[in-house]
């Protein structure tokens, strides 16, 4: 079966739906774990709670870097496009700018790049915490 390529908007929508499904599962699991641990969490619980904080910071940092890296790529592409349009006008040709579809795809790619690290982290946590991963967490 041939694989079908998704356009940037479809990829962003799929990423958003998966994130919207995984995040509440992770939050529910962790809040339940915190409630059960009470005032005396086990070493395993403390490890999970520490991991929770560290991975959030890392995921948001990676998200920001990915977003701004993609933004820089888009700016470089658009400035090249403007330069090409300028030369076309100078040489008497008819300039062609980016289409509205290209602008929409660029916006979807920008958002998807920023969402990707959060999506990866949340979906991986949902799998790991529900026990659906191929590799289970070792007990200390």
N, C-alpha and C positions, 0 to 999 in steps of 0.2 A: 504494500500500500504506500502510495506516495505521501510524504509529509506535506501538510499545508502550512504555508507561512502566514502568520498573522500580521496584520498591519499594526502600527504602534498603538493605535487606540484600542484595538482588541487585546493586545498584550497588557496594556495598562488596566483595562477592565478586569481581565482574568487575575492579574496580580492583586488588584483591590479586593475582589471577591474572596480570594484565598486568604488575604490578610484579615479581612473582616470576619472570616470563619475561624481562623486560628487564634487570633488575639484574645477573644473572650474565653476560649478553652484554656489557654495558658493562665490567664488571670484567675479564672475559677479554680484551677488546680492549685495555684500558688496561694491564693487566699484561704482555701480549705486547709492546705498544709500548714499555713501560719496559725490558723485557728486551732488545729489539732495539736500543734507543737506547744501552744500556750506560752507560759513564761520560762519554760525550760526546754528549748529546742535541742534536738540531738545534733551530733557533729554533722551528720548527713543533711539535716535541715539547715543548719548554719551555712554549710557549703552551698546549698541551693539558693539561699537568700542572698549570700554574697555574690554568687554568680549572676543572680537576677539584676543586681545593681550595676555590676561591671559590664554586662552585655548590653544593657540599655544605653549606657554612655558610649560604648564602642559602636553600636548600631547607628546611633544618631550622628556620631562623628563621621562614620563612613558614608552615611546618607548625605550629609552636608558636602563632603568632598566630592562624591559622585555627582551631586546636583551642580555644583560650581564648575566641575570639569566639563560636564555636558554643556553648560551655559557658555563656557569659553569656546568649545568646539562650534557651537551654533553661531556665536559672534564672528568667529573666523570665517565660517562658510558664508554668512551674510555679507561680511565686508568684502569677500572675494566676489560675490555676486554683484555688489554695488560697483566695484571696480570694473567688472566686465560690462555692466550697463553703461558706465561712464565712457568706456572706450567705444562701445557700440554707438553711443550718441555722437561722440567726437568724430567718428569715421562715417557718419551719415546713415548708419544702420538703424534698425528699429530695436530698441532695448526690450528685453523680456525679464521681468522681475520674478521673484518666487511666487508661486500660486498660493491661494488661500489654503488649499489642501496641504501643500508643503509646510505652510506655517502651522497648521493644525497638527500634522505629524511631528513636527519639531517640538511643539508644546507637549505632546503625549510622550515623546522620547525623553524630554527633560523631566517630566513628572515621574516616569517609570524609572529613570536612573536614580532619582532621589528616594524613591520608594523601595527599590530593590534590596538594600541591606536590611531594612526593617522587615520586609516580606520574608527574606531568607531566614532571619533570626526567629521570627514568630512561628513560621511553618515548621522549622526544625525543632523548636521547643515543644510545639503541639505534638509532634510525632514522638519525641523523646519522653515527654511527660505522660503520654497516654500509653507508652510501651509498644508503639507500633514501629519503632526503628529496628533496623537489622542488628544494630549494636547497642546493647543495653548498658546503662551506666553501672560501673563497678561499685560494689559496696565497700566502704572503707574498713 
